[in-house]
Amino acid sequence: MAAANLQDPGPLIAGQYAVQTARPMPQWGGGLACFGATDVKSSRGDYMALQVRPNAPPRAQALAALASLPMDGVLTPLAHGPGLGPGGEPAWFVICHAPVGAASLAQAGAPWHEGELLGGLLRPVALALERLKGRHLTHRAIRPDNMFRSRAGEPVVLGCAWAAPAASLQPAIFEPPYVAMCLPGGRGEGSIADDVYALGVTLLVLATGRAPMAGMDDAAVIRRKLELGSFAALVGDDRLSPVISDLIRGMLAEDPDHRPPPVLLADPAAARARRVAARPAPRAPRPLAIGQAPAINLRTLAFALAREPVEGARQLRSGSVDRWLRRGLGDSTTAAYVDELVRARVADFPADDEQADVLMTARAVALLDPLAPLAWRGKAIWPDGLGGALAGSDGADTDAALSELVAAEAVASWASMRPERCDPMMLRAEAHQQRQLLRTRGPGGGLARLRYVLNPLLACRSPLLQGRMVVRLADLLPALEAVAVRTEIRIGLPIDAEVGAFLAARSDTHVAGELAKMAEARQLPQAGMIALHLLAWLQDRQRIAALPNLAAWIGGLAEPLLETWHNRPRRAWICEMFAQRVKAGHLPAMLELLEDRAARERDGEQAKDAARLVAAIDAELGQLETAVSARAAKARTVGHELVLGVGMTGLTLGLVVVLLT
């Protein structure tokens, strides 16, 4: 089969792996489209290719840290790159070893016995997590359908977790509530404690043979965990062995600092002995209704405010939350802090300032539950999940909320409310930098620029590219060259807002300055000249021999500049040379011709000389005209005098004749 697949490998990933879309492997994709893959160098076919979703870029940091690095217990990435999807569409793939002969644990069926759970699941996965932790990485995709074993008694292997944003494919039951409540792409890399939590839920699923809280939506799952605690909500009335129950209780601890680290889980007896006493959260006898999210304790109150920010802000300002905290929960300390937030908002901002309400609510959520993520206008993210949230945005409302979040530097405000659980100084610096990128005007800035900066492996979304996969800067010019074949597309610039943002994010700082000039250019020829600057620089940098279609595109925009040459013979020669260089597809040569400063200066001096000569000629002609006019006037005067004299003479002679006769 491998030999047959090698007959037409198509585009190769990293010049080595051929994706065989005719061999789908959905059981190994962990929620992503998955296909067989072949190493064309060794003719081995025991690989798989996971297809990246367009709005969910792969984890660049993890791919860089794990590329071609074998690791026991985990399917690590071997390569990633562009290829063709099953319909021939451009796609991006992550290549891993395939778990040949293995099935996912989702197909396990009957409950596992205690020995299997400890020896076949807990120990090998804990050791794999410890290896990832040693590289400052997390897995964030631990669940039965992304874990594999060849047969009973064999150790479990973790599936691929690198082809989508961290935890973006995780169902709510496998994530702590403060992660599950986030936008799927905005959950961030998290910590190894989050992997321990997911492993604890997986342990429960395999111990009972079924998934807990089946049929409940994500919001209900999260609320139940916040009300009862994760262990009570997930385990319910299920009967577990004392060993498994103790392990799961520790792994599902609400505070991630209380969960046993992977190295301890590798020794279940030691992990079981490590118990951290956690007091149950105080509950109010009567809930506080905030929209459709009633609150019965601090954590559910924070969740209600995060989900219903408008109603939550109204109840914060009205004092309802303060009274409930004091009378319902008897927590006057927290009530005093909340009251301080509300007083600051009222004192510093007008009553109708909507954004001030949003910021107040976000700060209140962080105050009430320091484990909670940043909540803004009903959306929740972790700060390092902003990039994934931007990439996976589901529409204008999410874009607007995230844009406002960045513009307000909300991450810094959120961090200041929970300094013991983050690095406020670092997050403040990052928030300021992101705000500066957002405020950059023109095609090199804005939300698009921030999206590409935070997602190094996100494909450019410009409609100019007509669906071509442009993830790396090296892919941009070939893609523009391919679309420039169509003459009807050559109306506007080859750099729109998305291409400009992508170019600025993937290049050095001078590109952003050139793009800013393009935004300020009021006429197309000037903007086209700046585009030529950028594209010529890119062609020279990447040493691409010829781009005739792109050269014709940009050349057509720059043609009006050829008419600015004054010397007609020189202009004709430049037009001819420019046409030749366009045909050759060499943008730097076109730019050199248009920006020949010495020739431009000579042409300008010659034009000035000609203007001076014309002015001198005009002056002489003016003087001649003045002289001619003066002589004509004098001639008219003399003529008049002569005629008068002749007339007088004639009159005198006439009188003499009359007198003599």
Sequence and secondary structure as in RCSB ss.txt:
>XXXX:A:sequence
MAAANLQDPGPLIAGQYAVQTARPMPQWGGGLACFGATDVKSSRGDYMALQVRPNAPPRAQALAALASLPMDGVL
TPLAHGPGLGPGGEPAWFVICHAPVGAASLAQAGAPWHEGELLGGLLRPVALALERLKGRHLTHRAIRPDNMFRS
RAGEPVVLGCAWAAPAASLQPAIFEPPYVAMCLPGGRGEGSIADDVYALGVTLLVLATGRAPMAGMDDAAVIRRK
LELGSFAALVGDDRLSPVISDLIRGMLAEDPDHRPPPVLLADPAAARARRVAARPAPRAPRPLAIGQAPAINLRT
LAFALAREPVEGARQLRSGSVDRWLRRGLGDSTTAAYVDELVRARVADFPADDEQADVLMTARAVALLDPLAPLA
WRGKAIWPDGLGGALAGSDGADTDAALSELVAAEAVASWASMRPERCDPMMLRAEAHQQRQLLRTRGPGGGLARL
RYVLNPLLACRSPLLQGRMVVRLADLLPALEAVAVRTEIRIGLPIDAEVGAFLAARSDTHVAGELAKMAEARQLP
QAGMIALHLLAWLQDRQRIAALPNLAAWIGGLAEPLLETWHNRPRRAWICEMFAQRVKAGHLPAMLELLEDRAAR
ERDGEQAKDAARLVAAIDAELGQLETAVSARAAKARTVGHELVLGVGMTGLTLGLVVVLLT
>XXXX:A:secstr
 HHHHTTS  SEETTTEEEEEEEE GGGSTTS EEEEEETTTTEEEEEEEE  TTS   HHHHHHHTT   TTB 
 EEEEEEEE TTS EEEEEEEE  TT EEGGG  S   HHHIIIIIIHHHHHHHHHHHHTT      SGGGEEES
STTS  EE    SSSTTTT  GGGS HHHHTS GGGS S  HHHHHHHHHHHHHHHHHTS TTTT  HHHHHHHH
HHH HHHHHHTT    HHHHHHHHHHT SSGGGS  HHHHTSHHHHHH           SS B  TT  BSSHHH
HHHHHHH HHHHHHHHHHTHHHHIIIIIS  HHHHHHHHHHHHHHHHHS TT HHHHHHHHHHHHHHH TTS EE
ETTEEE GGGHHHHHHT  SHHHHHHHHHHHHTTHHHHHHHT GGGS HHHHHHHHHHHHHHHH  STT HHHHH
HHHH TT     GGGTT    SGGGHHHHHHHHTTSGGGTTS S  HHHHHHHHHHS THHHHHHHHHHH  SHH
HHHHHHHHHHHHHHHHHT    HHHHHHHHHHHHHHHTT   HHHHHHHHHHHHHHHHHT HHHHHHHHT HHHH
HHHHHHHHHHHHHHHHHHHHHHHHHHHHHHHHHHHHHHHHHHHHHHHHHHHHHHHHHHHH 
